[in-house]
């Protein structure tokens, strides 16, 4: 597994120009743009997640997966390594996001609010986990081209659910902010945050089991 991790980190290292450009673009948005800091952090997180899962595409190119499996690499350890890589990528995206947040505070684009900074970083971590939990099994199952198509279909369905839900909320005149504040006052912010983290952890666990099943049953 150590060899697989080193291989993937070297693959990501080759994309350092893309990472540097993304960080530079985020700083430009921070200094001169009108984008919110939450948008910038989400942009960094999703970009890192996509770059992480492209290592699967590289492995599958030109029967590379078949070659890897002839080495002392088991199918289960390959799946484990992709989720371990997720932790490294998530740490990198959080480090860059935290640096951008501090820069925003220093140039007074955003006020210093410890709770807000913590919430943004926690949201970034959860978004990274959810993105990896969706992309890793898709890339393993459908490979590069089909995986992108399936992912776009899923994104389209998510947008349809979001816009459909918004239309229903407007139609029935539901006060979502008031409903959320009531929920927070009853359950408490800590309890809701813990529940959200547990839900994301459950999704990640399901994602890993699916990936493990795909690796054990797919022919290369």
Buried (B, 14 or more C-beta within 10 A) or exposed (E): EEEBBEBBEEBBEEEEEEBEEBBEBBBEBBEEBEEEBBEBBBBBBBBBBBBBBBBBBBBBEEEBBEEBBEEEBEBEBBBBBBBBBBEBBBEBBBEBBBBBBEBBBEEEBBEEEEEBBEBBBBBBBBBBBBBBBBBBBBBBBBBBEEBBEBBEEEEEEEEEEEEEEEEEEEEEEEEEEEEEEEEEEEEEEEEBBEEEBEEBEEBBEEBBEBBBBBBEEEEB
